[in-house]
Every structure is written in C-alpha cells, then in structure tokens.
Amino acid sequence: MSRTAIFVFGSNLAGRHGKGSALCAFRNHDAQYGNGKGLQGKSYAIPTKDATLRTLPLSVIREHVKDFVDFAKSAPELEFVVVAIGCGLAGYSPEEIAPLFTDAPENCLLPPQFKRILHPRKGN
C-alpha cells in the first residue's frame, strides 16, 4: 500500500506563498494562500518567517517543527516529503535546522543535507 505524499515546505505566518518552496507548494501541492501553518491540500507548512516576512528565531521554528513531527507521528498513512526548510530564504544552515528533525518518524523523508547531518555514518 502506497502512502499519500505530502510536500513539507517552509512558510511565513501570513501564508504569502510567493517564493521558494512555498511557491512550489502553492502551485503544485494545493497550499492555501493566507494559511501559513499546518496541513493544507497535499502540503504541510512549517513557518520559518513571521507575518511581516522576518526570519523567526530558531527557538520558534523548533516549536513549529515539533508540531509537525507530532502531526506526522499521528498520521502514519501519509508520507511527508520534507524540503530543507529554513535553509533558503530564511537564511539558516542545514547544521542549524536538521537537528530540529531528530525525532521525525520514518514516514518523513528528509532532504539529503539533513540526513548527512543526522546520520553521518550511513553514507547518505
């Protein structure tokens, strides 16, 4: 049985999906304009910027990632394809963001740059 794929992208709290992975989510995965957080269509928004498009502190992004991880754990029938959120327009490095996904369940497909940091000996 194949799982339904959900595109997980970095967003802003205003839900203005105008650039980067948010624009891809809006155009291709049913992200809802004006909705900056959570499941929407075949996508899931993790805020990395506030409503005025300023980058959120890592401590706040950590809470949004925790909400996502908890949701992913509660939805094993879905497969979450996670992009390197926070590492583009928000300006963080994979070394700063990847550890936030340490508790992600196996139905989360993390990007290669996160896998290399979280599992350095697996040769990802």
Legacy VTK file of the C-alpha trace (Angstrom):
# vtk DataFile Version 3.0
C-alpha trace
ASCII
DATASET POLYDATA
POINTS 124 float
0.000 0.000 0.000
1.474 3.342 -1.004
1.109 6.376 1.199
-0.243 9.742 0.092
2.699 12.118 -0.373
2.616 15.451 1.466
5.055 18.206 0.434
6.510 19.862 3.567
7.715 23.411 2.996
8.937 26.495 4.822
6.396 29.290 5.016
5.630 32.609 6.601
2.860 33.126 9.135
0.952 35.372 6.723
0.677 32.488 4.262
2.051 34.555 1.367
3.380 31.681 -0.706
5.300 33.861 -3.153
8.827 32.428 -3.319
10.888 29.293 -2.854
9.336 26.056 -1.678
6.195 27.921 -0.580
5.504 28.996 -4.152
6.070 25.407 -5.299
3.611 24.213 -2.631
1.046 26.789 -3.759
1.408 25.979 -7.463
1.750 22.202 -7.249
0.552 20.877 -3.882
-2.630 22.802 -3.019
-1.146 25.081 -0.353
-3.722 27.692 0.634
-2.821 31.344 0.207
-3.221 33.076 3.575
-2.565 29.882 5.558
0.986 29.794 6.896
0.902 26.722 9.110
-0.125 23.096 9.025
-1.724 20.668 6.601
-3.322 22.172 3.524
-4.149 20.156 0.441
-1.193 17.889 -0.304
1.236 20.091 1.590
2.237 20.999 5.127
3.541 24.475 6.029
6.215 24.921 8.710
6.692 28.624 9.486
10.242 29.936 9.241
9.263 33.607 8.871
6.772 35.793 10.700
3.774 37.598 9.177
5.992 40.527 8.131
8.435 38.124 6.415
11.155 38.427 9.042
13.029 35.231 9.825
11.809 33.549 13.009
14.291 32.681 15.763
15.389 29.030 15.859
13.576 28.588 19.185
10.261 29.439 17.493
10.970 27.330 14.402
11.792 24.454 16.780
8.246 24.631 18.190
6.717 24.629 14.696
8.866 21.638 13.711
7.788 19.853 16.911
4.136 20.452 15.953
4.863 18.978 12.520
6.702 15.938 13.929
3.826 15.270 16.329
1.387 15.501 13.414
3.496 13.175 11.252
3.603 10.620 14.062
-0.191 10.738 14.267
-0.594 10.209 10.502
1.364 7.069 9.544
-0.801 6.680 6.434
0.875 9.788 4.965
4.412 10.171 3.635
5.953 13.582 4.300
8.494 14.793 1.756
10.433 17.455 3.656
12.462 20.108 1.843
15.383 21.877 3.537
13.085 24.338 5.318
14.746 27.423 6.718
17.858 26.947 4.585
16.857 29.160 1.675
15.082 32.463 2.131
15.118 32.236 5.949
18.922 32.041 5.885
19.704 29.230 8.309
22.202 26.465 7.578
21.337 22.760 7.403
23.518 22.319 10.517
21.151 24.635 12.410
17.858 23.198 11.108
18.488 19.446 10.704
18.741 18.733 14.463
15.181 20.024 14.866
14.068 16.895 12.961
15.874 14.387 15.213
12.558 12.864 16.363
10.938 12.737 12.910
9.224 9.375 12.303
10.097 7.091 9.398
7.196 8.417 7.291
9.195 11.669 6.965
11.569 11.707 4.017
14.197 14.253 4.980
16.380 16.071 2.446
19.889 14.684 1.841
21.623 17.602 3.568
19.616 16.898 6.756
20.245 13.151 6.546
24.012 13.695 6.271
23.932 15.694 9.498
21.551 13.445 11.431
23.030 10.128 10.251
26.636 10.833 9.209
27.751 7.191 9.219
25.035 5.880 6.916
26.714 7.377 3.848
23.664 9.455 2.858
LINES 1 125
124 0 1 2 3 4 5 6 7 8 9 10 11 12 13 14 15 16 17 18 19 20 21 22 23 24 25 26 27 28 29 30 31 32 33 34 35 36 37 38 39 40 41 42 43 44 45 46 47 48 49 50 51 52 53 54 55 56 57 58 59 60 61 62 63 64 65 66 67 68 69 70 71 72 73 74 75 76 77 78 79 80 81 82 83 84 85 86 87 88 89 90 91 92 93 94 95 96 97 98 99 100 101 102 103 104 105 106 107 108 109 110 111 112 113 114 115 116 117 118 119 120 121 122 123
